[in-house]
Amino acid sequence: MPTSPLFDLSELLGMEQFYTPEGVFYEPFFKFESKFASLQRFFLMSLKASRQFNLESKVSSVISRAKDNSAELDGLHFEITSSDVEYFDDFLFASTLTQMFSLFEGFLLEVIELSRIELNSDEPIQKENIPLANRYLKWLGNVAGCEILISKETWATFDVLRDIRNRFVHASIGPVPDQMKSKFSELKFKAIASGMTEKEGYIFIGFKTIADAVKLVEVGFLKRFTN
C-alpha cells in the first residue's frame, strides 16, 4: 500500500505559525516559540501516522478475512482494529491539549523567574483554588506589575478546552456544565466550521488561544521591563 512520507519539509514550512516573539530577546519567549511549534508538528505527524496505521489495519483485516483465516484470528484482528479506530484520536487529542496547557504553565513560570531577577524579588506565588495558569498570571500582574489583559472570552475558552481535554482523558459523557454550555456550543461550531473534523478543530482553537495569551504576556512583560 503506497504511503505518503511523514516528513515533508514544504508541508511543515507551510504550516500556520501561531506564535512569533517580538524582536527583543528574552529566553522564555523564544523557547516557547520553539516548543510550541514542535508540539504542532508532533500533533500533525502523529495524526498522520495514526490514520495511516488504522487504514492499514482495516485493509489487513479485510484481506485476512478474504483468505479465510481462522475465526479466532479474525476475531483478534477485528478487536485490535476496532479498538484503535475508536481510541487513537482521543489519546492523541487528550495528550496534545494536556501538553499545550503544560507548555503554557511552564512558560509562565519561566517569565515569573525572569521577572524576579528583574525585580530582585522572591515574592512567592499565592496558593489558591484556581488553575495554575490563573495563579501565575495573577502574580505577574499583582507583583511584577505587568499589564496582561486576558479577556473573559479567553478565560471561558480555556475552561471549555480543559473540559474537552478531561472528556477525552476520562471518556466523560456527562452533561456540559451549565456555565459552559454557550461557550461549548460556540467552540463546537467554530471547530466544525474550520473544515477539519470537530476534534481537530478543538486542537486548532487550543493552539491559537494559547498562542494569543502568550503574546499578551510577552507584550505586558516588555512594556513593564524594557521602557
Secondary structure in CASP SS format (residue, H / E / C, confidence):
PFRMAT SS
TARGET T0000
AUTHOR 0000-0000-0000
METHOD secondary structure of the structure
MODEL  1
M C 1.00
P C 1.00
T C 1.00
S C 1.00
P C 1.00
L C 1.00
F C 1.00
D C 1.00
L H 1.00
S H 1.00
E H 1.00
L H 1.00
L H 1.00
G C 1.00
M C 1.00
E C 1.00
Q C 1.00
F C 1.00
Y C 1.00
T C 1.00
P C 1.00
E C 1.00
G C 1.00
V C 1.00
F C 1.00
Y C 1.00
E H 1.00
P H 1.00
F H 1.00
F H 1.00
K H 1.00
F H 1.00
E H 1.00
S H 1.00
K H 1.00
F H 1.00
A H 1.00
S H 1.00
L H 1.00
Q H 1.00
R H 1.00
F H 1.00
F H 1.00
L H 1.00
M H 1.00
S H 1.00
L H 1.00
K H 1.00
A H 1.00
S H 1.00
R H 1.00
Q H 1.00
F H 1.00
N H 1.00
L H 1.00
E H 1.00
S H 1.00
K H 1.00
V H 1.00
S H 1.00
S H 1.00
V H 1.00
I H 1.00
S H 1.00
R H 1.00
A H 1.00
K C 1.00
D C 1.00
N C 1.00
S C 1.00
A H 1.00
E H 1.00
L H 1.00
D H 1.00
G H 1.00
L H 1.00
H H 1.00
F H 1.00
E H 1.00
I H 1.00
T H 1.00
S H 1.00
S H 1.00
D H 1.00
V H 1.00
E H 1.00
Y H 1.00
F H 1.00
D H 1.00
D H 1.00
F H 1.00
L H 1.00
F H 1.00
A H 1.00
S H 1.00
T H 1.00
L H 1.00
T H 1.00
Q H 1.00
M H 1.00
F H 1.00
S H 1.00
L H 1.00
F H 1.00
E H 1.00
G H 1.00
F H 1.00
L H 1.00
L H 1.00
E H 1.00
V H 1.00
I H 1.00
E H 1.00
L H 1.00
S H 1.00
R H 1.00
I H 1.00
E H 1.00
L H 1.00
N C 1.00
S C 1.00
D C 1.00
E C 1.00
P C 1.00
I C 1.00
Q C 1.00
K C 1.00
E C 1.00
N C 1.00
I C 1.00
P C 1.00
L H 1.00
A H 1.00
N H 1.00
R H 1.00
Y H 1.00
L H 1.00
K H 1.00
W H 1.00
L H 1.00
G H 1.00
N H 1.00
V C 1.00
A C 1.00
G C 1.00
C C 1.00
E C 1.00
I C 1.00
L C 1.00
I C 1.00
S C 1.00
K H 1.00
E H 1.00
T H 1.00
W H 1.00
A H 1.00
T H 1.00
F H 1.00
D H 1.00
V H 1.00
L H 1.00
R H 1.00
D H 1.00
I H 1.00
R H 1.00
N H 1.00
R H 1.00
F H 1.00
V H 1.00
H H 1.00
A C 1.00
S C 1.00
I C 1.00
G C 1.00
P C 1.00
V C 1.00
P C 1.00
D H 1.00
Q H 1.00
M H 1.00
K H 1.00
S H 1.00
K H 1.00
F H 1.00
S H 1.00
E H 1.00
L H 1.00
K H 1.00
F H 1.00
K H 1.00
A H 1.00
I H 1.00
A H 1.00
S C 1.00
G C 1.00
M C 1.00
T C 1.00
E H 1.00
K H 1.00
E H 1.00
G H 1.00
Y H 1.00
I H 1.00
F H 1.00
I H 1.00
G H 1.00
F H 1.00
K H 1.00
T H 1.00
I H 1.00
A H 1.00
D H 1.00
A H 1.00
V H 1.00
K H 1.00
L H 1.00
V H 1.00
E H 1.00
V H 1.00
G H 1.00
F H 1.00
L H 1.00
K H 1.00
R H 1.00
F H 1.00
T C 1.00
N C 1.00
END
